[in-house]
Amino acid sequence: DKDADFDYERIDTTELFLPNNTADVTFYNKTKNTYFYDKDTTVSQIRFILKDKNNKYSLAVKERLKGKKGITVKKKFIVDVDKIDFINYHHPLKFYKNDLCGYYPQNKEAKYKTLERFNYYFARFELPNGKKGWLGRDGKEYLDK
Protein backbone atom coordinates (compact mmCIF):
# COMPACT_ATOMS: atom_id res chain seq x y z
CA ASP A 1 0.00 0.00 0.00
CA LYS A 2 1.72 3.19 -1.17
CA ASP A 3 0.84 6.82 -0.57
CA ALA A 4 1.73 9.52 -3.13
CA ASP A 5 3.49 11.67 -0.52
CA PHE A 6 5.22 8.95 1.48
CA ASP A 7 7.26 5.91 0.63
CA TYR A 8 6.55 3.51 3.47
CA GLU A 9 6.31 -0.16 4.21
CA ARG A 10 3.33 -1.35 6.21
CA ILE A 11 4.35 -3.14 9.38
CA ASP A 12 1.48 -4.54 11.38
CA THR A 13 3.44 -5.25 14.55
CA THR A 14 6.81 -4.61 16.07
CA GLU A 15 8.32 -5.95 19.26
CA LEU A 16 8.35 -3.66 22.29
CA PHE A 17 10.96 -4.13 25.00
CA LEU A 18 9.35 -2.77 28.19
CA PRO A 19 10.58 -2.11 31.74
CA ASN A 20 10.23 -5.24 33.94
CA ASN A 21 7.35 -4.07 36.13
CA THR A 22 5.08 -3.07 33.19
CA ALA A 23 1.51 -4.42 33.33
CA ASP A 24 0.07 -2.46 30.37
CA VAL A 25 1.18 -0.06 27.65
CA THR A 26 -0.79 2.31 25.44
CA PHE A 27 0.20 4.99 23.01
CA TYR A 28 0.05 8.67 23.97
CA ASN A 29 -3.62 8.84 22.94
CA LYS A 30 -4.47 5.84 25.18
CA THR A 31 -5.07 3.48 22.24
CA LYS A 32 -3.37 0.17 21.55
CA ASN A 33 -2.45 0.91 17.94
CA THR A 34 -1.17 3.78 15.89
CA TYR A 35 0.63 4.48 12.65
CA PHE A 36 3.65 6.50 11.68
CA TYR A 37 5.99 6.82 8.76
CA ASP A 38 9.54 5.64 9.36
CA LYS A 39 10.93 8.65 7.48
CA ASP A 40 8.79 11.02 9.54
CA THR A 41 10.91 13.31 11.73
CA THR A 42 8.30 13.18 14.50
CA VAL A 43 8.71 9.43 15.04
CA SER A 44 11.17 10.11 17.85
CA GLN A 45 8.40 12.01 19.62
CA ILE A 46 6.07 9.01 19.93
CA ARG A 47 5.30 8.54 23.60
CA PHE A 48 3.84 5.66 25.51
CA ILE A 49 1.87 5.52 28.72
CA LEU A 50 3.03 2.64 30.90
CA LYS A 51 1.02 1.18 33.76
CA ASP A 52 3.02 -0.85 36.24
CA LYS A 53 1.89 -3.72 38.45
CA ASN A 54 1.31 -1.26 41.34
CA ASN A 55 -1.19 0.75 39.22
CA LYS A 56 1.22 3.66 38.78
CA TYR A 57 1.63 5.36 35.40
CA SER A 58 4.66 6.75 33.62
CA LEU A 59 5.17 8.62 30.38
CA ALA A 60 7.81 6.87 28.29
CA VAL A 61 9.63 7.30 24.99
CA LYS A 62 10.81 4.87 22.37
CA GLU A 63 14.43 4.28 21.73
CA ARG A 64 15.76 2.34 18.75
CA LEU A 65 19.01 0.63 19.60
CA LYS A 66 21.49 -0.09 16.83
CA GLY A 67 21.61 -3.73 15.93
CA LYS A 68 18.41 -4.53 17.86
CA LYS A 69 15.06 -5.07 16.19
CA GLY A 70 11.93 -3.64 17.72
CA ILE A 71 11.53 -0.68 20.03
CA THR A 72 12.90 -0.29 23.54
CA VAL A 73 10.60 1.74 25.78
CA LYS A 74 12.16 3.76 28.60
CA LYS A 75 10.39 5.61 31.44
CA LYS A 76 11.06 9.30 31.15
CA PHE A 77 9.49 12.68 31.89
CA ILE A 78 6.60 11.79 34.25
CA VAL A 79 7.25 8.70 36.37
CA ASP A 80 5.06 6.75 38.82
CA VAL A 81 2.00 9.00 38.93
CA ASP A 82 -1.54 7.96 39.90
CA LYS A 83 -3.22 8.82 36.60
CA ILE A 84 -2.50 10.35 33.17
CA ASP A 85 -5.29 11.93 31.08
CA PHE A 86 -5.07 12.38 27.32
CA ILE A 87 -7.36 15.29 26.34
CA ASN A 88 -6.45 15.72 22.67
CA TYR A 89 -3.37 16.18 20.50
CA HIS A 90 -3.50 19.98 20.90
CA HIS A 91 -3.61 19.90 24.70
CA PRO A 92 -0.91 18.84 27.17
CA LEU A 93 -1.26 15.59 29.11
CA LYS A 94 -2.75 16.06 32.56
CA PHE A 95 -1.26 13.92 35.31
CA TYR A 96 -2.13 13.32 38.96
CA LYS A 97 -0.10 12.31 42.01
CA ASN A 98 -1.04 12.43 45.69
CA ASP A 99 -4.25 14.44 45.06
CA LEU A 100 -2.36 17.09 43.06
CA CYS A 101 -2.14 17.55 39.30
CA GLY A 102 -0.03 19.13 36.58
CA TYR A 103 0.40 19.32 32.82
CA TYR A 104 3.14 17.74 30.78
CA PRO A 105 5.36 19.30 29.43
CA GLN A 106 4.71 22.45 31.50
CA ASN A 107 5.27 20.80 34.89
CA LYS A 108 7.86 18.31 36.10
CA GLU A 109 5.71 17.35 39.10
CA ALA A 110 2.07 17.51 40.19
CA LYS A 111 1.68 20.73 42.18
CA TYR A 112 -1.85 22.11 41.74
CA LYS A 113 -4.94 21.43 43.84
CA THR A 114 -7.08 22.29 40.80
CA LEU A 115 -6.06 22.87 37.21
CA GLU A 116 -8.51 23.73 34.44
CA ARG A 117 -8.08 23.01 30.73
CA PHE A 118 -6.10 25.47 28.67
CA ASN A 119 -8.23 28.16 27.09
CA TYR A 120 -5.92 29.11 24.23
CA TYR A 121 -2.67 29.95 26.06
CA PHE A 122 -3.61 29.86 29.75
CA ALA A 123 -5.06 27.43 32.30
CA ARG A 124 -6.53 28.51 35.64
CA PHE A 125 -5.03 26.84 38.73
CA GLU A 126 -5.23 26.75 42.51
CA LEU A 127 -2.24 25.80 44.66
CA PRO A 128 -2.59 23.71 47.85
CA ASN A 129 -2.09 26.88 49.93
CA GLY A 130 -5.19 28.47 48.31
CA LYS A 131 -3.31 30.88 46.03
CA LYS A 132 -4.76 31.08 42.52
CA GLY A 133 -3.39 32.08 39.17
CA TRP A 134 -2.82 31.19 35.54
CA LEU A 135 -0.42 28.69 33.99
CA GLY A 136 0.92 29.70 30.58
CA ARG A 137 1.60 27.20 27.80
CA ASP A 138 5.26 28.12 28.25
CA GLY A 139 5.12 26.82 31.86
CA LYS A 140 5.25 30.24 33.54
CA GLU A 141 2.86 30.89 36.43
CA TYR A 142 1.03 34.17 36.96
CA LEU A 143 -0.38 34.49 40.48
CA ASP A 144 -3.44 36.62 41.19
CA LYS A 145 -2.79 39.77 43.22
PyMOL commands that set and color helices and strands:
alter all, ss='L'
color gray80, all
select helices_A, chain A and resi 43-45
alter helices_A, ss='H'
color red, helices_A
select strands_A, chain A and resi 16-17+22-27+47-52+57-63+71-75+83-85+93-97+100-104+114-115+122-126+132-136+141-143
alter strands_A, ss='S'
color yellow, strands_A
deselect
rebuild
show_as cartoon
